[in-house]
C-alpha cells in the first residue's frame, strides 16, 4: 500500500534511467595496454561484434590462433579484454582480491534494467552486504523449502503437454522457469497479478543487444525499441513496487518462504544496515528474475536436445527418472552445461595492476576465464565433443575445469537453485515422456546467454 512517504513509483523508475549510464559510475582507470598478450588486430567494432554475436566460433578460433591467453579489444574505446583458458588461471582470477578484481563494472551495461543496487553490478562493501542479505534465501535449507513448489509448477505445466506433439522445448522451459521464479522470488500466487507481470518480464528478457548498447545515448529513449523498453520498465516497476509495498504490511509475512518476504523480514528483525529500501529490493528482485530464468531454461532445453538425439542416453536417463536417481539427472544437467555453456565467460576489471598466470596486467584491463574454451579443452575433458553424463557420476572433473557458474566471491548465487530446479524438471518430464529431438541445433546468442538456435525442438510421446 502506498503511503505519503513513498515517492510515486514512476519517479523511482525515472531516477534510475537518469542515474544509470552504462560504462558510467566509478570508471575503471585508463589502461596502459603495452605488453598485453597477443590478439587480433581487427578494428575494435569488428572484434566487439564477433565477441557478442559469433562468440561460439570466434573465441575458440582466437584460442587456437594465439594460445592459452589472448587479448581482445572491445567497445567502448578499445579497452582490452584478456581471456584466460587454463584452470590454474581461472583459480587465480576467482581468488583475486575483490577490491582489485571488480565484477560489477563488466556488467554495467545491465544497469538501466537491473538497477544500480543489483548484486550483479555492485562491488566492494556494497556487494558484500547485498550478498550476505541474499544468501540465506539460497542456502540448503531454503532450497529444500522451494522444491515442493518447483514440483507443483512443473507437474502443472508438463501435464498440459500432448503426446505426439512437437514444440520448441526452450519456449516451454522458459515459461516453466519464469513461473517458478515468479513464485519463489516474489511469492505471488494471485493469478491476476501474475498475468500482468509475465508479459512485462518476457519483454524485459527479450531486449536485443542493440538496445543494450544504445543505453549510452539517452536521446534514443524517445524512439522505437528504446522507447518500448523504457515504457515496459515503467510498467514492470509499478507492479513490483506495488508488490513490495503490500508485502511490507502483509499479515502473513512471518509465514511466507519466498525471497521477497525473507528479505523484508531480515530488514525488520535485523540491524539497521539490513533494511533494504524499496529501490534496493526492486533491483535485487529484477536481478534474480532475469538471471534465474532464461539461464536455467536454456540448460534444460540443451539437456532435452542431447537426450532426444541419443536413444541409449535417453533410456539411461528415463530409468534414473523413474527410479528417483537424482544424482544421475544432475549429471545429465551438468554435462549439458559443460557442452553448451549458457554464459560464455566471466569477467573482472582490474582496479589496480595485478598478475595472473605470471603475466603483469595493468589497472583498467578486464580479465576473465573463457568458460567456452575451458569446457572444450581436451586436456580438461577427454573427447570434449561427446555428451557423456558419466563424467559427473561418482566423481567430478578437476577443479576449475567445469565453471558454468563462475567462481570465488561472485560465484552464481543461484547455482544450487538451478541444479535443484533442473533435476526436478528432468525427473518430471522423463518419467512421463519419451523425447525425440526434431532435427539438429546449434548455439546462438540471446542478449547475454547462449540458447539453442532452433529452440531445441522435440517431439514427446
Ligand atoms: C543454468 C543456470 C545458471 C547459470 C549458467 C548461471 C551463471 C552465472 C554466472 C556465470 C555468473 C557470474 C559468476 C562470476 O562472476 O563468477 C552468475 C552470477 C549470478 N547469478 Fe547465475 N546462473 C544460473 C542461474 C541462476 C539463478 C537460478 C539465479 C537466481 C535465482 C541466478 C542469479 C545470479 C546472481 C544474482 C548472480 C550475481 C552474483 C554476484 O555477483 O555475487 N543465477 N550466474
Boltz pocket constraint, residues with backbone or C-beta under 6 A from the ligand:
constraints:
  - pocket:
      binder: B
      contacts: [[A, 103], [A, 119], [A, 120], [A, 121], [A, 122], [A, 131], [A, 287], [A, 288], [A, 289], [A, 291], [A, 292], [A, 293], [A, 295], [A, 296], [A, 299], [A, 342], [A, 343], [A, 345], [A, 346], [A, 347], [A, 403], [A, 404], [A, 405], [A, 406], [A, 407], [A, 408], [A, 409], [A, 410], [A, 411], [A, 412], [A, 413], [A, 414], [A, 415], [A, 417], [A, 418]]
      max_distance: 6.0
